[in-house]
């Protein structure tokens, strides 16, 4: 957990928000509008993975075609409700690239977008 916290603190972050006035963590900047071209430029310049978090932002990133990989974490608990995982009207051909199973029943699936 501590390693993850240190990684988070050291990571450059972009928060897309129309309501936040200032960042709440170090190395964070706020952008008002999602810009898929800016994300494409980040991807070209990055020497590490870029993540998109949050259902609305992820849906927008998926719709605009900037997502090239999905990591799905399946937990053995059913709660019900919540937001959809994928946005309406999107079709992607995915290829399973990796799967990891844990003793507690959690499965991590990594898919890459074909094409």
C-alpha positions in Angstrom: 0.0 0.0 0.0 2.8 2.4 0.9 4.5 1.8 -2.4 1.3 2.6 -4.3 0.9 5.8 -2.3 4.5 6.9 -3.2 3.8 6.1 -6.9 0.6 8.1 -6.8 2.4 11.1 -5.2 5.2 10.9 -7.8 2.9 10.7 -10.8 1.9 13.6 -13.0 -1.9 13.8 -12.9 -4.5 15.6 -15.1 -8.0 15.9 -13.5 -10.8 16.8 -15.9 -13.4 18.7 -13.9 -15.8 21.6 -14.5 -16.3 22.2 -10.8 -13.0 21.8 -8.9 -11.2 25.1 -8.5 -7.8 23.7 -7.4 -6.0 20.3 -7.2 -6.1 18.4 -4.0 -2.8 16.5 -4.5 0.7 17.3 -5.7 1.7 17.1 -9.3 -1.9 17.6 -10.4 -3.4 20.0 -12.9 -7.0 20.6 -13.6 -8.4 20.8 -17.2 -12.0 22.0 -17.8 -12.8 20.0 -20.9 -11.7 16.5 -22.0 -9.4 16.8 -25.1 -8.8 13.5 -26.8 -6.0 15.1 -28.9 -4.2 16.1 -25.8 -4.5 12.6 -24.5 -3.1 11.3 -27.8 -0.1 13.6 -27.4 0.4 12.4 -23.8 0.4 8.8 -25.0 3.0 9.5 -27.7 5.3 11.3 -25.1 4.7 8.9 -22.2 7.3 6.3 -21.2 4.7 4.6 -18.9 1.1 3.6 -18.9 -1.6 6.3 -18.7 -4.8 5.5 -16.8 -8.3 6.9 -17.1 -10.4 6.7 -14.0 -14.1 7.5 -13.4 -17.1 6.3 -15.4 -17.9 9.5 -17.3 -14.4 10.3 -18.2 -13.6 6.6 -19.2 -16.8 6.6 -21.3 -15.7 9.7 -23.2 -12.2 8.3 -23.7 -13.6 5.0 -25.0 -16.0 6.9 -27.4 -13.1 9.0 -28.8 -10.9 6.0 -29.4 -8.0 6.9 -27.1 -8.2 3.7 -25.0 -6.1 0.9 -26.3 -6.2 -1.4 -23.3 -8.7 -2.4 -20.6 -7.9 -3.9 -17.2 -11.0 -5.4 -15.7 -10.9 -6.5 -12.0 -13.6 -9.0 -11.1 -14.4 -9.3 -7.4 -16.5 -12.2 -6.0 -19.1 -9.9 -4.5 -22.4 -8.8 -6.1 -23.7 -5.4 -4.9 -26.0 -4.4 -7.8 -26.6 -1.0 -9.3 -24.0 1.5 -10.3 -22.9 2.9 -13.7 -22.4 0.9 -16.8 -18.9 -0.3 -17.5 -19.0 0.6 -21.2 -20.9 3.4 -22.9 -23.8 2.8 -25.2 -23.1 2.5 -28.9 -19.5 1.5 -28.7 -18.2 -1.8 -30.2 -14.6 -2.8 -29.7 -12.9 -6.0 -30.6 -10.8 -7.1 -27.7 -8.1 -9.7 -27.3 -7.3 -11.2 -23.9 -3.6 -10.4 -23.2 -3.3 -11.5 -19.5 -5.2 -13.0 -16.7 -4.3 -13.2 -13.0 -6.2 -15.1 -10.4 -5.9 -14.5 -6.7 -6.7 -16.9 -3.8 -9.5 -14.7 -2.6 -11.4 -15.2 -5.9 -10.4 -11.9 -7.5 -9.5 -12.1 -11.2 -7.7 -9.4 -13.1 -8.2 -9.5 -16.9 -6.2 -7.3 -19.3 -7.6 -6.9 -22.8 -6.0 -5.0 -25.7 -8.1 -3.3 -28.4 -7.6 -5.0 -31.8 -6.9 -2.7 -34.7 
